[in-house]
Amino acid sequence: MKQTPPNGTAEQHVREIRRQTRKKYSAEEKIRIVISGLRGEHSIAEPCRREGIAESMYYVWSKEFMEADIGHGCCRTTDRATSRVTWPTGSAAAA
């Protein structure tokens, strides 16, 4: 079955095909990949190569993971108004 040529250049057509066939990772897959990087057994590049993702994507997921964990009071938080990083103290730090 022959498709009609797209409006635009061949480069735009290739980009559209890549966009449609891009792998979508579930939340569980993202967490598994981020945790494997956080273990520190290998460089961040290793799990990224293994999973076929860019290191920049790993860092985006890692940031999302840490921000989601902030609601549980066990990780550092950032004051968005001043961009200062604070760490939990007292009973929250011991948890």
Backbone as CSV, one residue per row, in Angstrom:
resi,resn,N_x,N_y,N_z,CA_x,CA_y,CA_z,C_x,C_y,C_z
1,MET,0.843,-1.164,0.000,0.000,0.000,0.000,0.892,1.232,0.000
2,LYS,0.683,2.083,-0.942,1.506,3.277,-1.092,0.819,4.466,-0.434
3,GLN,1.591,5.198,0.341,1.046,6.378,1.004,1.322,7.606,0.158
4,THR,0.461,8.586,0.298,0.686,9.833,-0.414,1.810,10.588,0.259
5,PRO,2.624,11.304,-0.506,3.737,12.043,0.104,3.221,13.123,1.043
6,PRO,3.923,13.352,2.153,3.488,14.369,3.115,3.758,15.771,2.574
7,ASN,3.026,16.720,3.119,3.300,18.119,2.785,4.550,18.518,3.554
8,GLY,5.570,18.945,2.861,6.811,19.338,3.521,7.978,18.538,2.988
9,THR,9.096,18.660,3.663,10.320,18.028,3.206,10.428,16.598,3.709
10,ALA,11.376,15.878,3.160,11.643,14.517,3.602,12.099,14.518,5.064
11,GLU,12.862,15.535,5.450,13.334,15.637,6.835,12.159,15.758,7.803
12,GLN,11.161,16.541,7.446,9.974,16.676,8.295,9.226,15.347,8.385
13,HIS,9.179,14.619,7.270,8.514,13.325,7.257,9.238,12.333,8.176
14,VAL,10.557,12.318,8.121,11.349,11.429,8.977,11.129,11.791,10.441
15,ARG,11.122,13.079,10.771,10.882,13.514,12.154,9.513,13.047,12.652
16,GLU,8.519,13.143,11.795,7.170,12.734,12.173,7.114,11.223,12.422
17,ILE,7.780,10.428,11.599,7.819,8.978,11.803,8.507,8.653,13.116
18,ARG,9.635,9.303,13.397,10.352,9.059,14.653,9.498,9.433,15.854
19,ARG,8.759,10.538,15.749,7.908,10.974,16.847,6.820,9.943,17.120
20,GLN,6.250,9.396,16.075,5.171,8.430,16.243,5.659,7.079,16.745
21,THR,6.906,6.739,16.488,7.422,5.427,16.896,8.296,5.499,18.142
22,ARG,8.372,6.660,18.766,9.181,6.833,19.968,8.650,5.964,21.098
23,LYS,9.537,5.347,21.840,9.136,4.486,22.956,8.613,5.340,24.095
24,LYS,7.531,4.896,24.665,6.959,5.575,25.822,7.234,4.715,27.048
25,TYR,7.822,5.314,28.072,8.191,4.598,29.288,7.111,4.796,30.347
26,SER,6.751,3.715,31.016,5.783,3.814,32.109,6.478,4.430,33.318
27,ALA,5.685,4.837,34.297,6.257,5.409,35.514,7.151,4.387,36.215
28,GLU,6.747,3.124,36.199,7.541,2.077,36.846,8.893,1.908,36.151
29,GLU,8.895,1.967,34.810,10.152,1.842,34.072,11.083,3.015,34.376
30,LYS,10.514,4.219,34.422,11.318,5.403,34.721,11.941,5.297,36.108
31,ILE,11.149,4.868,37.087,11.651,4.732,38.452,12.770,3.706,38.497
32,ARG,12.573,2.569,37.820,13.595,1.519,37.800,14.902,2.040,37.213
33,ILE,14.814,2.811,36.128,16.011,3.352,35.477,16.695,4.366,36.389
34,VAL,15.911,5.263,37.001,16.489,6.284,37.890,17.155,5.627,39.091
35,ILE,16.508,4.650,39.684,17.089,3.981,40.854,18.374,3.257,40.481
36,SER,18.411,2.666,39.282,19.650,1.989,38.874,20.798,2.987,38.756
37,GLY,20.504,4.222,38.348,21.531,5.256,38.287,21.917,5.764,39.661
38,LEU,20.950,5.817,40.573,21.220,6.320,41.917,22.040,5.345,42.756
39,ARG,22.021,4.080,42.400,22.801,3.092,43.150,24.291,3.395,43.096
40,GLY,24.739,4.008,42.006,26.132,4.399,41.896,27.078,3.281,41.533
41,GLU,26.556,2.120,41.129,27.425,1.014,40.742,28.145,1.298,39.427
42,HIS,27.520,2.074,38.572,28.078,2.442,37.271,27.853,3.932,37.057
43,SER,28.444,4.459,36.010,28.182,5.854,35.671,26.743,5.962,35.165
44,ILE,26.216,7.159,35.105,24.862,7.389,34.613,24.767,6.955,33.145
45,ALA,25.865,7.064,32.426,25.857,6.705,31.008,25.503,5.237,30.792
46,GLU,25.885,4.362,31.725,25.636,2.919,31.555,24.148,2.586,31.480
47,PRO,23.319,2.964,32.479,21.897,2.644,32.347,21.242,3.374,31.165
48,CYS,21.740,4.551,30.830,21.190,5.285,29.689,21.460,4.539,28.379
49,ARG,22.685,4.048,28.218,23.012,3.253,27.023,22.177,1.985,26.978
50,ARG,22.088,1.314,28.112,21.356,0.049,28.186,19.885,0.240,27.815
51,GLU,19.284,1.340,28.262,17.866,1.585,28.032,17.591,2.377,26.753
52,GLY,18.643,2.905,26.142,18.468,3.663,24.901,17.881,5.045,25.104
53,ILE,18.263,5.694,26.205,17.777,7.059,26.458,18.961,8.010,26.556
54,ALA,18.689,9.284,26.326,19.722,10.304,26.467,19.937,10.589,27.958
55,GLU,21.162,10.964,28.309,21.446,11.294,29.709,20.578,12.456,30.180
56,SER,20.283,13.391,29.293,19.433,14.522,29.680,18.047,14.040,30.096
57,MET,17.525,12.999,29.417,16.223,12.445,29.789,16.304,11.790,31.171
58,TYR,17.417,11.099,31.433,17.619,10.496,32.756,17.542,11.577,33.842
59,TYR,18.217,12.697,33.617,18.237,13.749,34.632,16.862,14.393,34.806
60,VAL,16.078,14.501,33.744,14.713,15.011,33.858,13.888,14.062,34.730
61,TRP,13.985,12.760,34.452,13.254,11.775,35.244,13.733,11.773,36.686
62,SER,15.039,11.904,36.886,15.597,11.914,38.229,15.051,13.106,39.021
63,LYS,14.991,14.249,38.382,14.456,15.445,39.039,12.987,15.240,39.398
64,GLU,12.215,14.668,38.486,10.802,14.397,38.759,10.662,13.417,39.927
65,PHE,11.511,12.414,39.948,11.496,11.412,41.014,11.772,12.071,42.363
66,MET,12.787,12.918,42.417,13.145,13.588,43.667,12.052,14.556,44.099
67,GLU,11.456,15.283,43.147,10.397,16.225,43.504,9.167,15.488,44.002
68,ALA,8.871,14.327,43.444,7.733,13.540,43.911,7.993,13.017,45.312
69,ASP,9.236,12.726,45.619,9.615,12.196,46.923,9.606,13.273,48.003
70,ILE,9.679,14.532,47.608,9.702,15.641,48.570,8.425,15.657,49.400
71,GLY,7.305,15.294,48.799,6.042,15.281,49.515,6.048,14.346,50.698
72,HIS,6.981,13.398,50.737,7.067,12.453,51.838,8.017,12.945,52.920
73,GLY,8.659,14.100,52.719,9.497,14.704,53.743,10.832,14.024,53.967
74,CYS,11.307,13.245,53.006,12.561,12.537,53.257,13.715,13.067,52.413
75,CYS,13.471,14.001,51.553,14.527,14.529,50.693,14.598,16.045,50.833
76,ARG,15.616,16.604,50.207,15.777,18.045,50.267,14.664,18.730,49.483
77,THR,14.424,19.981,49.819,13.445,20.786,49.101,14.109,22.069,48.654
78,THR,13.533,22.676,47.651,14.056,23.938,47.153,12.988,25.002,47.319
79,ASP,13.363,26.109,47.934,12.478,27.254,48.045,12.485,27.935,46.689
80,ARG,11.394,27.837,45.955,11.356,28.344,44.575,11.557,29.856,44.494
81,ALA,11.165,30.586,45.547,11.310,32.036,45.515,12.775,32.451,45.595
82,THR,13.580,31.710,46.357,14.976,32.102,46.544,15.960,31.109,45.936
83,SER,15.464,29.957,45.463,16.295,28.879,44.908,17.290,28.329,45.922
84,ARG,16.982,28.474,47.214,17.843,27.902,48.244,17.411,26.478,48.528
85,VAL,18.389,25.618,48.702,18.110,24.213,49.006,18.107,24.058,50.509
86,THR,17.072,23.393,51.016,17.003,23.129,52.449,16.843,21.630,52.657
87,TRP,17.310,21.144,53.788,17.215,19.732,54.124,16.289,19.601,55.307
88,PRO,15.526,18.508,55.373,14.629,18.334,56.510,15.408,18.233,57.822
89,THR,14.813,18.728,58.862,15.466,18.675,60.175,14.516,18.024,61.159
90,GLY,15.026,17.671,62.306,14.194,17.101,63.368,13.675,15.724,63.027
91,SER,12.416,15.468,63.344,11.847,14.137,63.166,11.733,13.763,61.692
92,ALA,11.553,14.724,60.802,11.470,14.412,59.370,12.802,13.878,58.851
93,ALA,13.906,14.390,59.371,15.228,13.941,58.926,15.522,12.536,59.428
94,ALA,14.996,12.185,60.580,15.244,10.870,61.141,14.403,9.784,60.486
95,ALA,13.335,10.178,59.804,12.424,9.204,59.192,13.033,8.484,58.020
